[in-house]
Every structure is written in C-alpha cells, then in structure tokens.
Amino acid sequence: MPRRKKVEEHVNHERWLVSYADFITLLFAFFVVMYSISSVNEGKYRVLSDTLEAVFTDDPRSLDPIQVGKLSRGQGERSPDPGAVEPTQNVLELPPTALPITPPIPEETIQTIDNISRQLDEALADLIEDEDVIIKKGDDWLELEIKSKVLFDSGDSRLGRSAIPVIGKVATILNTSANPVQVEGFTDNNPINTPKFPSNWELSAARAASVVHLLDRYGVKPERMSAIGYGEFQPVASNSTESGRQKNRRVVLVVLGSKESRRSLEVFDDAVPTTSTVPKKSPAKAPTQKPSSVTP
C-alpha cells in the first residue's frame, strides 16, 4: 500500500488573540467590580445624613419639671387651663441629708479637764505670771504650753536642772487621771545643722521625747503618752522678731479627754497677729516638790 503523506500543520500566528481576549475580559470584570464598590446608594446615604443631623441638632433633654397648665404672671388667682391635666398631688419628697451628729462630751470628761486645769493654775502660778507658761482649755482637751527657755538651753535637747521641778509638778497632777497626753515640740525658723540635729525636725522631736522620758520617770504611764516634733512649721508668732521667735520655741503638753478627742493647732497669720488670752494671776507661791530618784 502506498504510504500516506503527512499533512503539514500550518503555524497559527493568531494564538495571541486568545490570551488577549482573556486579559480584556478580566480587566473589564475588574473595572465593573470596582465601579460597583465605589458607587454610593444615594437613598441610603440621605437617610444616614438625616439621622446624624437629627441627633446632633436635637434639643437637649433635661430633668427640669414640665409646667402643666398656664402660669399666671398677673394679679389675682391663677385660673387653670380647661384642657390641662391637673398635676398629681402625691409627690415623692426625699428626706433631707442628715448631718453627722457629734456625740455629746461626757460630763465626767469636762470635770476632769477642769480639775487638771485648776491644779495646774495653782502649781505653776509663778510661771503663768511671767508668761513662761500658758494654759488653754477646751471642753475635752487642755493645752499646757511651756517656753523652751524654762526647760532647755539653746540648741540642746537635754532638760536643764530648773526644768525638773516644773515637770515634776506637772507629772504629779497628770497622775491623778488616766487621760492621754501628747507632748509636742516646736522651734523657731533659725536653721540648725549639727551632727546630732541636722534640722529643726530632730531638735523639736528630741525635746518632746526628753519631756516624755522625764514624765515616765515620774510615774506617768508610757502607754498614755506620745512625742511629736513639728519643727518650725507651726508658729504662733512671727519669726521676724526676737520676741516672736521666743514664743515659737516651746513645748506643749496636750491632755485629751479621750483617744477620740481632737484639738487643732493655731498657726500664726501675719495679717492677724495673735495675742495671749490668758489673764494674769496674782503672784502665788506654789508648793515646792523634790523629784525622787530623778537625775537631769
């Protein structure tokens, strides 16, 4: 049999048209999708715009009461609106806020403070006359202020020999009761910087502690007492004069009616100078007292 001749296949030079058509189709689909995404529904947009405008431009709501009926501004009685609804008479009224009630001070506490004040007046009459001791009294507290010159040398926290009988008299009176006692130390604003006292804080606290230790040795129970140092920051007079600085250098014994008693410090105000309100007493000899087994 004769052999068939192979038919030569012609090379298709237009094959690129298929790829080009596919590319154009995909590009058209891409632009259609992009257009559909970018198109805005005008109706929905207008609804959203109107809603936001209504929210931000609406009248603010308030808790003010609504006036029912017409309010008469003229003379005579007010005539209600015929078509108005009468307001309800049953209105809930909140009770007034109750202020904290301070419990009354027991009469026994007041009498104890009065007795201690009277005994101190008699025992320290000479020092009160010289204004080296000042006594202030409240209903449930007593303040015994002693100038530092009576107790200490300048810049020192050791009690002088002359201070021992004074503290001894005070301790004898304090031992007649069980009231809490705060011993507070104060200084003027003259700076101090020594190895022992880097500042007035340490000096005032050390002086208060020295008085507490001596009261303890005279029999006042330690659990009743506390020592506090205020330094130069609670003045009772101006530090611009020597007399004012002397007033600020002091030790204060505060006898409290109870552990809950409070008394505020009186800080000096330059605009309103403070003056002593303690009346001077006629000279009276206080009974002398010798400390037993106590050394300075």
C-alpha positions as CSV (number, residue, x, y, z in Angstrom):
1,M,0.0,0.0,0.0
2,P,1.2,3.4,-0.7
3,R,2.1,5.5,2.3
4,R,0.0,8.5,3.2
5,K,1.7,11.8,3.1
6,K,1.9,13.7,6.3
7,V,-0.2,16.8,6.2
8,E,1.8,19.7,7.3
9,E,0.2,21.7,10.1
10,H,0.2,25.4,9.5
11,V,1.6,27.5,12.4
12,N,-1.2,29.6,13.9
13,H,0.1,33.1,14.2
14,E,-3.1,34.4,15.8
15,R,-2.8,32.4,19.0
16,W,-2.1,35.6,21.0
17,L,-5.7,36.7,20.4
18,V,-6.9,34.1,22.9
19,S,-4.7,35.4,25.6
20,Y,-5.5,39.0,24.8
21,A,-9.3,38.3,24.9
22,D,-8.9,36.6,28.3
23,F,-7.0,39.6,29.6
24,I,-9.6,42.1,28.3
25,T,-12.4,40.1,29.8
26,L,-10.7,40.0,33.2
27,L,-9.9,43.7,33.0
28,F,-13.5,44.5,32.2
29,A,-14.7,42.4,35.1
30,F,-12.2,44.2,37.4
31,F,-13.5,47.6,36.5
32,V,-17.1,46.5,36.9
33,V,-16.4,45.3,40.4
34,M,-14.5,48.5,41.3
35,Y,-17.3,50.6,39.9
36,S,-19.9,48.7,41.9
37,I,-17.9,49.2,45.1
38,S,-17.3,52.9,44.5
39,S,-21.0,53.7,43.6
40,V,-23.0,55.2,46.5
41,N,-26.6,54.4,47.2
42,E,-28.0,57.9,47.3
43,G,-31.1,56.9,49.2
44,K,-29.2,55.2,52.0
45,Y,-26.7,58.0,52.2
46,R,-29.5,60.5,52.6
47,V,-31.2,58.5,55.4
48,L,-27.9,58.3,57.3
49,S,-27.2,62.0,56.8
50,D,-30.7,63.0,58.1
51,T,-30.3,60.7,61.1
52,L,-27.0,62.2,62.1
53,E,-28.3,65.7,61.7
54,A,-31.3,65.0,63.9
55,V,-29.1,63.5,66.6
56,F,-26.7,66.4,66.8
57,T,-29.2,69.2,66.3
58,D,-32.0,67.9,68.6
59,D,-32.9,69.9,71.7
60,P,-31.1,68.6,74.8
61,R,-33.1,66.6,77.3
62,S,-33.3,67.9,80.8
63,L,-34.7,66.9,84.2
64,D,-36.5,70.2,84.6
65,P,-40.1,69.9,85.7
66,I,-42.7,70.4,83.0
67,Q,-45.2,73.1,83.6
68,V,-48.7,71.8,83.3
69,G,-51.3,74.5,82.5
70,K,-50.8,78.2,82.1
71,L,-48.8,80.1,84.7
72,S,-50.4,83.4,85.6
73,R,-48.0,86.3,85.9
74,G,-50.5,88.9,86.7
75,Q,-52.6,89.8,89.8
76,G,-55.2,87.7,91.3
77,E,-55.7,83.9,91.5
78,R,-54.4,81.7,88.8
79,S,-57.1,80.1,86.6
80,P,-56.2,76.6,85.3
81,D,-56.4,75.8,81.7
82,P,-59.7,73.9,81.0
83,G,-57.9,71.4,78.8
84,A,-55.0,70.9,81.1
85,V,-54.4,67.9,83.2
86,E,-54.3,68.6,87.0
87,P,-50.9,67.6,88.4
88,T,-50.7,64.8,90.8
89,Q,-50.5,65.8,94.4
90,N,-48.7,62.7,95.6
91,V,-45.1,63.9,95.1
92,L,-42.3,61.9,96.5
93,E,-40.2,64.1,98.7
94,L,-36.7,62.9,99.6
95,P,-35.7,63.3,103.3
96,P,-33.0,65.9,103.9
97,T,-29.5,64.7,104.2
98,A,-28.7,64.0,107.8
99,L,-25.6,65.8,109.0
100,P,-23.2,63.7,111.2
101,I,-24.1,64.1,114.8
102,T,-21.2,64.8,117.2
103,P,-21.8,62.8,120.3
104,P,-22.0,65.0,123.4
105,I,-19.0,65.2,125.6
106,P,-19.5,63.3,128.9
107,E,-19.8,65.4,131.9
108,E,-17.1,63.4,133.7
109,T,-14.6,64.3,130.9
110,I,-15.4,68.0,131.3
111,Q,-15.0,67.9,135.1
112,T,-11.6,66.0,134.7
113,I,-10.3,68.7,132.3
114,D,-11.5,71.4,134.7
115,N,-9.8,69.8,137.7
116,I,-6.5,69.4,135.9
117,S,-6.6,73.0,134.7
118,R,-7.3,74.3,138.2
119,Q,-4.5,72.3,139.7
120,L,-2.0,73.4,137.0
121,D,-3.1,77.0,137.6
122,E,-2.2,76.7,141.2
123,A,1.0,74.7,140.8
124,L,2.5,76.9,138.1
125,A,1.2,80.3,139.2
126,D,4.6,81.9,139.1
127,L,5.4,80.8,135.6
128,I,2.0,81.8,134.4
129,E,2.5,85.3,135.9
130,D,5.8,85.6,134.0
131,E,4.1,84.3,130.8
132,D,6.5,81.4,130.6
133,V,3.6,79.0,130.9
134,I,0.3,79.4,129.1
135,I,-2.8,77.2,129.7
136,K,-5.6,76.9,127.1
137,K,-8.6,74.7,127.7
138,G,-11.4,73.2,125.6
139,D,-14.3,71.0,126.6
140,D,-12.4,67.8,126.1
141,W,-8.8,68.9,125.9
142,L,-6.2,71.0,127.8
143,E,-3.1,72.6,126.5
144,L,-0.1,73.4,128.7
145,E,2.5,75.5,126.8
146,I,5.9,75.9,128.3
147,K,8.6,78.1,126.8
148,S,11.7,76.3,125.8
149,K,13.9,78.7,127.9
150,V,12.3,77.2,131.0
151,L,13.3,73.7,130.0
152,F,16.3,73.7,127.6
153,D,19.5,75.5,126.8
154,S,19.8,77.0,123.3
155,G,20.2,74.3,120.6
156,D,20.1,71.5,123.2
157,S,17.5,68.7,124.0
158,R,18.7,67.9,127.5
159,L,16.4,69.2,130.2
160,G,18.0,71.7,132.5
161,R,18.1,71.3,136.3
162,S,15.5,74.1,136.6
163,A,13.1,72.1,134.4
164,I,13.0,69.1,136.7
165,P,10.7,70.6,139.4
166,V,8.4,72.0,136.8
167,I,7.9,68.7,135.0
168,G,7.6,67.0,138.4
169,K,4.7,69.2,139.4
170,V,3.0,68.5,136.0
171,A,3.6,64.8,136.4
172,T,2.0,64.8,139.9
173,I,-1.1,66.4,138.5
174,L,-1.3,64.1,135.5
175,N,-1.0,61.0,137.7
176,T,-4.4,61.9,139.2
177,S,-6.1,60.9,135.9
178,A,-5.7,58.5,133.1
179,N,-6.2,60.9,130.1
180,P,-4.0,60.6,127.0
181,V,-1.1,63.0,126.9
182,Q,0.6,64.4,123.7
183,V,3.9,66.1,124.1
184,E,4.7,68.4,121.2
185,G,8.0,70.2,120.4
186,F,8.3,73.4,118.4
187,T,11.2,75.6,117.3
188,D,11.7,78.9,115.5
189,N,12.9,79.2,111.9
190,N,16.6,79.7,112.8
191,P,18.3,76.8,110.9
192,I,20.3,74.2,112.8
193,N,22.8,71.8,111.3
194,T,24.8,69.7,113.7
195,P,25.7,66.0,113.7
196,K,23.1,65.5,116.4
197,F,20.4,67.7,115.0
198,P,20.6,68.0,111.2
199,S,17.4,70.2,111.2
200,N,14.7,71.6,113.5
201,W,12.7,68.5,113.0
202,E,15.1,66.4,115.0
203,L,15.6,69.1,117.7
204,S,11.8,69.5,118.3
205,A,11.2,65.8,118.3
206,A,14.2,65.2,120.7
207,R,12.9,67.9,123.1
208,A,9.4,66.3,123.1
209,A,10.9,62.9,123.8
210,S,13.0,64.3,126.7
211,V,9.9,65.6,128.4
212,V,8.2,62.2,127.8
213,H,11.1,60.3,129.3
214,L,11.0,62.5,132.4
215,L,7.3,62.2,132.8
216,D,7.8,58.4,132.6
217,R,10.3,58.5,135.4
218,Y,7.9,60.5,137.5
219,G,5.3,57.7,137.1
220,V,3.1,58.7,134.2
221,K,2.3,55.5,132.2
222,P,4.1,55.3,128.9
223,E,1.0,54.0,127.1
224,R,-0.7,57.3,127.8
225,M,2.0,59.4,126.1
226,S,3.2,60.3,122.7
227,A,6.0,62.6,121.5
228,I,5.6,64.7,118.4
229,G,8.0,67.1,116.7
230,Y,6.7,69.9,114.5
231,G,9.9,71.8,113.9
232,E,9.5,75.4,112.7
233,F,6.3,74.8,110.7
234,Q,3.6,75.5,113.3
235,P,4.5,79.1,114.6
236,V,2.2,81.0,117.0
237,A,4.0,84.3,116.3
238,S,6.1,86.0,113.6
239,N,9.7,84.8,113.4
240,S,10.8,88.3,112.2
241,T,11.3,89.5,115.8
242,E,13.2,88.0,118.7
243,S,10.1,88.1,120.9
244,G,8.2,86.2,118.3
245,R,10.9,83.6,118.0
246,Q,10.9,83.1,121.7
247,K,7.2,82.4,121.6
248,N,7.7,79.8,118.9
249,R,10.3,77.9,120.8
250,R,8.1,75.9,123.1
251,V,6.9,72.5,124.3
252,V,3.2,71.9,124.6
253,L,1.6,69.2,126.7
254,V,-1.9,68.3,125.4
255,V,-4.2,66.5,127.8
256,L,-7.0,64.9,125.9
257,G,-10.4,63.9,127.3
258,S,-10.3,60.6,125.4
259,K,-8.5,58.9,122.5
260,E,-11.1,60.3,120.1
261,S,-10.6,63.9,121.2
262,R,-9.2,66.4,118.7
263,R,-7.8,69.9,119.0
264,S,-6.5,72.0,116.1
265,L,-3.2,73.9,116.1
266,E,-3.4,77.6,115.9
267,V,-0.9,78.8,113.2
268,F,0.2,82.4,113.2
269,D,-1.2,84.6,110.5
270,D,0.9,87.6,109.5
271,A,-2.2,89.6,108.8
272,V,-3.8,88.9,112.2
273,P,-1.2,88.8,115.0
274,T,-2.2,86.6,117.8
275,T,-2.3,87.8,121.4
276,S,-2.4,85.8,124.6
277,T,-5.9,85.5,126.1
278,V,-4.7,84.0,129.4
279,P,-5.3,86.5,132.2
280,K,-2.5,87.3,134.5
281,K,-2.9,86.0,138.0
282,S,-1.8,87.5,141.2
283,P,1.5,86.1,142.5
284,A,1.1,83.0,144.5
285,K,3.7,80.6,145.9
286,A,3.4,77.1,144.5
287,P,4.3,74.3,146.8
288,T,7.8,73.0,146.2
289,Q,8.4,69.5,145.2
290,K,11.6,67.5,145.1
291,P,12.0,64.8,142.5
292,S,12.7,61.3,143.9
293,S,15.5,59.3,142.3
294,V,15.4,61.5,139.1
295,T,18.6,62.9,137.6
296,P,18.8,65.6,134.9
